[in-house]
Amino acid sequence: MLSRIAESLFWIGRYVERAESTARILDVHVHRVLEDPWLDASSAGRELLAVMGQPAEFDQQVDSRTVTEILAYDPTRPFSITGALSAARENARGARVVVSSDVWECLNATWNDLPHTEELARRLGPHVFFRYVRERTAMLAGLVDATLARDDGWRFLVLGRSLERVDMTSRLLSSSISDDPHSQSWISLLRSCGAHEAYLRTYRRAVDAARVAEFLLLDRLFPRSVYWSLALAEDILAELDGGRGRPRSTVDDAARRMVGRTRTELEFHSVAELVENMPDLLASLQSTCSLVSGEVTARYFAREAPRSWAMEVPA
């Protein structure tokens, strides 16, 4: 496979997942602002922008409307929902030889309908836009799994999606880390991940911060957990590395080593350690995703990778 095509597929996976996860994060943020009369909307907005790698200016007025404009509607920013979907479409157009017609038509139709959906959201509320993005990206993920052969093209796309999911799940947790351990916002966070029912079936008890963190970070059966995504990324990197499985001596793929080390360290954290070290742990996960993306780029795409999540631009 041409490195240009592989890179486009990798970034389709990342950008589509980024759009979906940003919609989920913003949905949680808007709910928090509306439901908690004691919440300082400006401080919450600044905190979210900082979590997303886009800190606000010192004298900038920040409320939920401003945050939504920056992270949802701005087409010039690759970390916004509109910017990410536009970049995914451009990458798909450059990889039409391997992307199925169903996937291309879904992505193209989603992009074409974004202005109309944004107009509706400005009249009826941002949840219209967030729901549309979540439904369309879920449809796109289903078409990817249903219509693409399980070859290297699919592997690069799913690798990008898995790395972005680790990064964005950690950012989602970061956006709620300062909340009261028994706050309703933790329920909103689970719902934003589509994880509320799965959580209740797993724990069969009230929601609290420690168990939510344990579920979203360590659960081995939930496909949006950090552990699941890291394990999948590790398997795909092994297959891309010639399917050699466990070597006799050491793994020479730096990206695979970093993912495996992170997964192993996370696996053996106790719940108490998770809670105590949560800010540092989440920051470390985000840093690992950026470094792994750089190593994948250097090894397979033959050009220098962006140095940080905030600096990444469309491939």
Helices and strands as residue ranges (DSSP letters): H 3-35, H 41-51, H 64-68, I 69-73, H 81-94, H 101-124, H 127-147, H 152-174, H 185-192, H 196-203, H 209-218, H 226-240, H 254-267, H 271-276, H 278-296, I 297-301, G 309-311
